[in-house]
Amino acid sequence: MKNLKYIIYREGDYYVSQCLNMEIASFGSTIDEALANLKEAVELYLEIVA
């Protein structure tokens, strides 16, 4: 799998994680949770389009 770029920023009470290579985003209560949720969302997306 190629390297994916992402950003994480705070929005209110949550951290938003956004993949810059694809239009996929997620969120979580912590930075780690937001990143884990983004990884899961990207994996699910790639399973669907494969």
N, C-alpha and C positions, 0 to 999 in steps of 0.2 A: 504494500500500500504506500502511496506517496505521502509525503509530509503535508499535513493540512495546517493552515494558519487560522488562528482564532483570536478573538478578543473577549475579555470579560470585564464588565462594568457594573457598577451598582445602580440599581433603579429602585428607589424606595427601600423596602425591607429585603429585597432579593438581589442576587447577583445574576446578571444575564450573560450567557455565553453565546457567542455568535461565530459560526464558521465563515471565514472570509472567502473560501474557495467555492462554497455552495450556499444556497439560500436556506440554511438550517440554523435554528437557534433553540436554546433551551434556557432553563433557569434553575436556581436552587437557593437555599437559605445560606449556604456558605460557598466560597470559591471552589472548594473541592467538589461539593455536590453539584454545582453548576457545570463544572468540567466533566464530571462523570456522566451527567445527564446528556450533555452534548455528545460525548463519545457514543453513548447508547443510541442517540437519535441518528447520528451519522451511520453507524453500523446497520441500523434498521433500514435506513434509506438505501444504502448500498445493496442490501439483500433484495430489496424490492425492484431496483432498476437492473440488477444483474440477470 
